[in-house]
Amino acid sequence: MNSLSPLNQWEVVAMRSLLLQLWRDDSGALLSFEWILLATILVLAMVVGLKSVQQAVLNEFEDLANAIGNINTTYQYSGASGCCASVGGSAFSDGAARTYNIDTCDGQRTVNRLGGPCDE
């Protein structure tokens, strides 16, 4: 004979029924798999996209560095002259005659100075 009271037997039957329902229910399994697949694809796309952004930013900084390096700071102004007086002018040259060799054989950009008026 069974030692469970009728109330406890009903609870056991209800629990078995609930567990059987949960075991047979697969309505959320496919949805969670789709979300995981979508999240994986999005993460991979973000990695590729961020790599492209990194390369674009590095190219812009390289262009900016080249532009700053090519600034010509030579200036010149003539003196002022007025009624019975004059002032001499002034000039400065940054030695733009210097030439540089950019070595790109090893994948790194290294600047080697070849010579110019400021060399010792």
C-alpha positions, 0 to 999 in steps of 0.5 A: 500500500501507498503511505501517502495521504490523498493530498500528498498523492495529488501534489505528486501527480501535479508535480509530475504533470508539471515536469512532463509539461516542462520536458515537452515544451521547446517553444523558447529553445529555438528563440534563444538559439537565434539570439545567440547566433545574432549576437555572435554575428553582431560581435564579429561585425563590430570587430571588423568594423572597429578594425576598419575605423582604427585603420582610417584613424591611423591613416588620418593621423599619418596624413596630419603628421606629414602635413605638420612635418611639411609646414614651411616656417620660413618668413620674411618681411621688408622694413618700414620706411617713412619720412626721413627714417627706415628700418631694416627687414628680417628673414628666417629660413628653416633649412627646407633644403634638408631631404629625408629618406622614408624607409618602408621596407620593414613595414615601419616608417622610419625617417633617416635624415640624409643631410642639410644645412644644420648637419654637423 
